[in-house]
Amino acid sequence: MHAVVFAYHDVGVNCLKALLDAGIQIDLVVTHQDDPHENIWFGSVAALCKDQQIPYITPSAHELLDLLPKLSKLNPDYLFSFYYRHMIPVELLACAKIAALNMHGSLLPRYRGRAPVNWAILQGETETGATLHVMEVKPDAGDIVGQSAVSIGPNETATEVFGKVSQAAVVVMRQVLPELLQGNVPKTPNHLTQGSYFGGRKPADGQVIWQQTAAQVHNLVRAVAPPYPGAFTVWEGISMIIARTSLTGPFPEGLDLGAQGIQVVDNQVFGVCGDQKPIAILEWFPSK
């Protein structure tokens, strides 16, 4: 079996390794150049390709259609997308003889779209996972090929959960690769009405709204904790990144639960939220 793979991030690295372990011939990898303005805390697909002597390219989004002659000539059995950040044109998807498949970081049909792990934590979910699905024109809408769930702990950050999802993606690949190697693609319906779509997130979306409940603020902190941009608030004229919080305290008697926002009691920092419940701020620092 031959494949062309669009890949980036830890999921890209891990799933590429799973394909190689299964004996699939990877004829080309399409990845991204790292953004110098982004905190690169994850594995490098380009480095893996160099190590394994796999040809790779880093086209921009508007250059993808120019790959059509090259992909048509390669005529791959499969086209895979593993956390590739650009929408892949349908003309390229059609180059796959058997199927074009994408790995998504949620339990589809839930949390379709961008930043699925971050959104799941923000919404207070206790479970998410990884889903391999058929790629269609509409994102994250094709039939489900394989799926594996992971738990979300009450204090786990997006980075910690993403590590679990990256491993769940490998579990999915190992589950379905025996069938894919035979040219069979197991499919179950992706019932879109049972899930929802979420858009991308910007650093400005990390602003703490103290009128929200303590649970909502705690979930925001977990969802965007560094190495993501971080939840932030202004205290004494300084923008502060809140990196870690606790809902369980202990909380001092001196807290004014009727006043929303930051309070410092006995050299400890707390936030009082809109439901008149406090959170303990365990780690914070000025934003750059």
N, C-alpha and C positions, 0 to 999 in steps of 0.2 A: 504494500500500500504506500502511496505517495501523498504528501500533504504540503500545502502552503499554509503558514501560520502567521497570524497577526497577533502580536503579544507584547505585553509590558507588565511591569510590577512583579510582586512575588508570585501571584497567580500565574502570570506568564512563564516565569522561570520554572515553577513546580510542574505545571502541566506540560511544558516542553520536555522536561525530563521524563515524565510519564510516557509521552509518545516515543521518545528515544528508547526507553526501557522495553517498550512493546515491540520494537523493531520497525516502526514506521519510518520511511525515508522522508526526511524533511528537505524539500528542494529549495525553499526560500522562506525566510522570516522577515516580516514587515514590523518594525518597531518604531519607537520615538527617540529622538535626541532628548536627553535630559534638559529640563528647563533650569537655567542657572539661578532663577529667582525662586525655585521650589526647593523645599527641604527634602532631599532625596534620602529616604531612610529605608528603602526597599531594595530588593535584588535587581540585578541588571540582566535583561534579556540579551543585550548586545554583548556583554562579557561572556555569557554562556555560549553564544554563537561563535565567538572568537575561539573559545576553549575547545568547542566541538567541531570547529571548521565548517560551520553551517553558513552559507551565504545569507547576508541580511542587508536591508536597506532601511532608510529613515525618511520616507517622503512626507511632505506636508499634506494636509487634508485636501487641498485643491489639486494635488498631483496624483491622487489615488487612481483616478480614471485613466491616467496615462499608463498604468500598469496592465491594462486590459490585454494588449498584444502579448506581453510577457507571460501572464497567467494563462492565457489561451494556449500558448505554446507548451507550457509546463503540463497543462491538462491534468491537474491533481485529482486524486480520488476524493480527498476531503479538503475543505478549507476550514480552519479553526480560528476562532477569535478568543483570546484569553486576556481580558482586561485591556484590550486595545481601546484607545480613547476617541478615535474618530469613527463616524458612521461609515461603514464600508458600502460603497455603491452596489446596487443590486446587480449591475452588469458583472461585477467581480464575483459575487456570490454564485452566479450562474456558471462560472468556470469549473465548479466542483462537480465531478461526474456522479458522486453518490450523494453528498450532502455538505452544506455549510453550517457549522455548529459553533455556538457561542457559550462561554461559561459566564454565568451571572452570579453575583454575590448575594443572593437572597433565595428564599423558597418561593419561586414563582408559582402563581401569578402575583404574589405579594411583593411590594417594593420594586416594581419595574422602574427603569430609568437610572438616573445618576445617584452616586453616593449611597448605595443601598444599605451598607453596614451602618453608616452614620445616621441615616434616617431611622433605621430600626431601633437604635439605641435612643435616639431623640424621642421616639414614640413610646418608649418604655417597654419594648418587647423583651420577652424572656427566651426567645428562640429565633434563629435565622439559619442560613446555610448556603449551599452552593447548588446551582442548577445548570445543567448542560441542556441547551435547547436548539431547535432548528432556527436558523436566522431567516427572517423575512424583511420586507420593506419597513414594517412597523417594528420599532425596537422592543425586544424582550417579549414578543407576541407569538412566536412559533411553538410547535409541539414540544413537550418536555421529553428529553431523552434519558436523563438520569438526574438524581437529586439526593443530597445528603444533608441532614440537619445538625446544628450545633447549638449549645445552650449559650445564653447571655447572662452572666452573673450580675447581681444588683450594683456592683461597684466596678465592673469591668469597663475599660475604655475601648474606643473604636480600634485602636492599634491592637489591643489584646484580642478582641473579637475577630479582627481581620486575620490575625494569625491562625485562628481556628478555622475560619472560612477558607483560607489558603490550603489548609490540610484537607478540609472537606472536599475541595475541588479535586484533589488527587484521589480521594476515595471514589468520587464519581467517575473519574477517568478509568480507574482500575476496574470498576464495576462494569462499565460499558465497552471497554476496549476489546474484549473477546468477541463481542457481537460485531463491532465496527470492523475488526480485522477480517470478518467473514463477509463484509459488504452489507450487513444488516444494521438498520438504524431503528432501535426500539422507540416507539412513540406513544405518548399519552397526551390527551388534550390539555391545553393551557387555557383554562377557563378565565378569561380576562375579567369578567364581571365579579369574580371572587377576590380580586386584588385591587391594587391602585398604582398610579404612576406618580413618581416624585422627580422634581427637577434638580438641577445642580445647586450647590451651595457656595456662597462667597464668604471670605473672612468676616465681612461686616455682619453676616447672619449670626455670628457668635456673641453679639452683645447680650448681656444678661438683662432680662426684664424682671425687676424685682417684684412686680405686681403678679407674676406667675406663682404657681405653687412651688413649695420646696422640692417636690419630686421632679417638676419640670425643669427647674434650675439645675438640679443635680444631674439629670439626664443630658442637658445641654453641655455641661462641663465634661461629662464622660464622652459625649459624641464628638467633641472637637478638641479634646485634650492633646497637647503636643505629643508627637511631632506635627499634628494638624495645627492650624493657626491659633486655636485656643479660644475659650470663652473669655470675655473681657468686661470690665466695669471701670468707672472712673471713681477714684477715691482721693480726696484732697487735691483735686486737679490733675492727678496722674492716672493715665490709662494702665490698668493692672490686668495681667493674664491670670485667670483662676484655673489652676491645673488639676487640682484634686480637692474633692469635697466629701463630706460624710453627712448622712441624714440622722445618724444615731448619737452624735455628741461624744462625750458628755457636754452639757450646756450649763453655763453659769447662771445663777439667779439674777445677776445684774442685767440680763438682756431685756431690752424694751421691745416686746413683741408687737407693739402697736406702731413701730416706726420701721418702714421698709428700707432695706439697703444694708450697707456695711456698718458693723459695730465692732469695736475693739474693747474687749473686757479681759483684764488680767493678762495683758500682752498676747491674748489669743484673738484670732479674727473669725468673725461670724457674719452671716448674711441672714437678714430676716425677710421672709417672702410674703407674698400676697395672701396666703392662707394663715398668716400669723404663726408660721412654723419656722424655726431656724435651721440653717445648715452650718456645719463647721467647715471653715476654709483651711484645709490642711497644707496647701501649697499654693503660693501666688508670688508674682514677681512683675516688675514693670515691663510693659511691652516695649519692643525696640522701636 
